[in-house]
Amino acid sequence: VQLQASGGGLVQTGGSLRLSCAASGRSFSNYGMGWFRQAPGKEREFVSYISRNDGVTYYTDSVKGRFAISRDNAKNLMYLQMNSLKPEDTAVYYCAVRTTISGINYHDRIYEYGYWGQGTQVTVSS
């Protein structure tokens, strides 16, 4: 089972990037999936979540209105469209599969996720 995140890069403030997460080895269509990020010297934090079937989405407050998560279950892909990027968005972005549901609103808890990609670097210059 592998998750491969891609699409990161260097962009100026206000620019856009689209991250992709490709899953291989099995289908994750029956699992919720999420994006997390980790900036240098900081803990990994929740960014966004999408449910398995009905497309219910959640975002951390700092990215609401700027980021959009989506998935294509037929292709085993998940995306994160990032617009109006800011320097504080600079981080390594990780995609993950939620394998545990401890609570209905626990989608932002790292321990809920059992599969992780390797991360893709996003750098936003000021």
N, C-alpha and C positions, 0 to 999 in steps of 0.2 A: 504494500500500500504506500503510495507516494502522493504528496502534494507539491506542486511546482508553482511558485509564485514568480511572476515576471511583469515587466512593464515599468519598473522604476527608472529613475534617471534624475538628471539635473534640470531644473526649470526655474524660471524667474517668478518672483511674486506676482500673483494674479494669473499664472499659467495653469494648464491642465495636464493631467496624466490619467491614463486608464490602466489599472492593475488587473492582471488576470491570474486566476488560480486554476491549474489543471490537475484533476485528480486521476490517478491511474491505479490499476490493481483491483479496484472494485467500484461499484456504483455508490454514490453518496446521496442519491436522490431522496432517500428516506431519512436524511439527517439535516438538521440545521447547520449552517456554516457561518463563520464569522471572520472578520479582519481585526487584527490587533497591531499595535505599533510600539516600538521601543526606541526612544531617543537616547543619545549618549548620556550615561550617568543616571538614567531614570529607569523606573520599573516598566515592564510591559503593560500597556493599557489597552482597554477595549476601544474599538473604533465603530464597528458596525456589525449587525447580525441580520441574517435572512433565514426565515423558516423553511422547512423542507418542501412544502407543497403550495401553501396559499400565499407565499410571498410576503408575509408579514415582516416588516423591517424595523430595526431600531438603530439609533445613532447616538454616539456620545454628543453632548451639547455643543462642543466646540466645532463639530463638522456639520451640524444640521444645516440644511439649505445649500451646502456646498458639495457634499459627497453623495453618491447614490450607489447602493449595492444592488446587484442583480445576479441571477444565475440562469444557466441553461442546463437543465437536468439531462436532456438528451445527449449533450456533448460532455457532460461531467465537468462543466466549467462554472466558475464564479468570477464576478467582476467587481471592481470598485472604481467608479468614475469620480475623479477628484478635480473639482473646479475651484477657481479663486484661491489657489494655493497660497499659503502664508509660510514665512520662515519657521514658525512654530510647528508646522506639519512635518518638518524634517525628521526622519526616523527610518528605521528598518521596519517594513510592513510585512506581517505574517498572516497567511491564511490558515484556517483551522476548521476542523470538523467537530461539531458538538456531539459527543458520544454519551454524555450523562445529562440528565435533566433532574436536578435536585429541587428545583423550584421554578415556577412559571416565569419568574422575572430574573432568573439567574443567568441569562444569556451573556452577561458581561463578566462572568467569573471565569478566570483562566482554567480552573480545575474541571470545568464542565467539558473541556475540549481534549479529546484523546489523540487526535492526529494533527500534526503541524507541518507546514511547509518550511522551507529553508530561509525564507525572507528575501525581500527585494528592497534595495536602498532608494529612498526618495529624499532628494536634497532640493530645498527651495531657497534660492538666493535672494537677498534683499536688494 
